[in-house]
Amino acid sequence: DSFPSGLFLENDNVWVAKVVGNKLVRFKIIDDGNVISIEKTFEISNEYKIDVHSPTDIFVADNKIWFTEHGTSTISQYSLDTDQVKRFPTSANLFNATTLPFWLKESQSTGL
């Protein structure tokens, strides 16, 4: 169930938003000089009691994971320090989803 929809590169890590499966995953890049491979080192998903809804993009800064939740019209922030999620609605009504955020963009001067 890979279906990656968003990628973010951070040092030796690749963060992936997986729209199918509702997951945010961090992979460590392993380069031994001959072969480059990856190893999953972190996952946020409904299986781990943290609700994630149709994540389509991901951005990581200051120990916080920002991600769009397309299905619920929210931009959300997960704190790696507290294991808490904050949600910022982009649509006035959950059942009248009109914004459906998809991408995040990094600013050259101010981060997200």
C-alpha positions as CSV (number, residue, x, y, z in Angstrom):
1,D,0.0,0.0,0.0
2,S,2.6,2.6,-1.0
3,F,0.8,5.2,-3.2
4,P,3.1,8.1,-2.2
5,S,1.5,11.5,-2.8
6,G,4.0,13.8,-1.1
7,L,7.8,13.7,-0.4
8,F,10.1,15.8,1.7
9,L,13.9,15.4,1.9
10,E,15.5,16.1,5.3
11,N,19.2,15.4,5.7
12,D,19.4,11.5,5.4
13,N,15.7,11.1,5.7
14,V,12.9,10.8,3.2
15,W,9.4,11.7,4.6
16,V,6.5,10.3,2.6
17,A,2.8,11.1,2.8
18,K,0.8,8.0,1.7
19,V,-2.7,9.0,0.7
20,V,-3.8,5.3,0.4
21,G,-3.4,3.8,3.9
22,N,-3.5,7.2,5.6
23,K,0.1,7.2,6.7
24,L,3.1,9.6,7.2
25,V,6.4,7.6,7.1
26,R,10.1,8.5,7.6
27,F,12.7,6.4,5.8
28,K,16.4,6.6,6.6
29,I,18.7,6.6,3.5
30,I,21.5,4.1,4.0
31,D,24.5,4.5,1.7
32,D,27.3,2.0,2.3
33,G,29.3,3.2,-0.8
34,N,28.0,0.4,-3.1
35,V,24.3,0.2,-2.5
36,I,21.8,2.9,-1.5
37,S,18.8,1.5,0.4
38,I,16.2,2.8,2.8
39,E,14.9,1.7,6.2
40,K,11.5,2.7,7.7
41,T,12.3,4.4,11.0
42,F,9.0,6.2,11.9
43,E,5.3,6.0,11.1
44,I,2.2,7.9,12.0
45,S,-1.0,6.2,11.0
46,N,-4.5,5.2,12.2
47,E,-3.0,1.9,13.3
48,Y,-1.0,3.9,15.9
49,K,-4.1,5.7,17.3
50,I,-3.3,8.9,15.5
51,D,-6.0,9.8,12.9
52,V,-4.6,10.8,9.6
53,H,-7.0,11.5,6.7
54,S,-5.9,11.3,3.1
55,P,-2.5,13.0,3.5
56,T,-1.3,14.4,0.2
57,D,1.8,16.5,1.1
58,I,4.3,16.7,3.9
59,F,6.8,19.3,5.3
60,V,9.1,18.9,8.3
61,A,10.7,21.7,10.3
62,D,11.5,22.4,14.0
63,N,10.5,18.9,15.1
64,K,7.0,19.4,13.6
65,I,5.5,17.5,10.7
66,W,3.1,19.7,8.6
67,F,0.8,17.8,6.3
68,T,-2.3,18.4,4.2
69,E,-5.4,16.2,4.8
70,H,-7.2,16.4,1.5
71,G,-10.3,14.5,2.5
72,T,-11.1,16.6,5.5
73,S,-9.9,20.0,4.1
74,T,-7.3,20.6,6.9
75,I,-3.7,21.5,7.2
76,S,-2.4,19.6,10.2
77,Q,0.7,19.8,12.4
78,Y,2.1,16.8,14.3
79,S,4.6,17.6,17.1
80,L,7.4,15.0,17.4
81,D,8.1,16.4,20.9
82,T,4.5,15.9,22.3
83,D,2.9,13.3,19.9
84,Q,0.0,15.7,19.5
85,V,-1.8,16.8,16.4
86,K,-3.2,20.3,15.7
87,R,-5.6,20.7,12.9
88,F,-6.3,23.9,11.0
89,P,-9.5,23.8,8.9
90,T,-9.4,25.3,5.4
91,S,-13.1,24.9,4.8
92,A,-16.0,26.3,6.9
93,N,-17.9,23.0,7.0
94,L,-16.5,19.4,7.1
95,F,-19.5,18.1,5.0
96,N,-19.2,20.9,2.5
97,A,-15.5,20.3,1.7
98,T,-14.6,23.0,-0.8
99,T,-10.9,23.6,-0.3
100,L,-9.4,20.1,-0.4
101,P,-5.7,21.2,0.2
102,F,-3.2,19.2,-1.7
103,W,0.3,20.8,-1.7
104,L,2.5,22.7,0.8
105,K,5.3,25.1,-0.4
106,E,8.5,25.9,1.4
107,S,9.4,29.6,1.5
108,Q,13.0,30.6,0.9
109,S,13.0,32.9,3.9
110,T,10.4,31.7,6.4
111,G,10.0,27.9,6.1
112,L,6.5,26.8,5.4
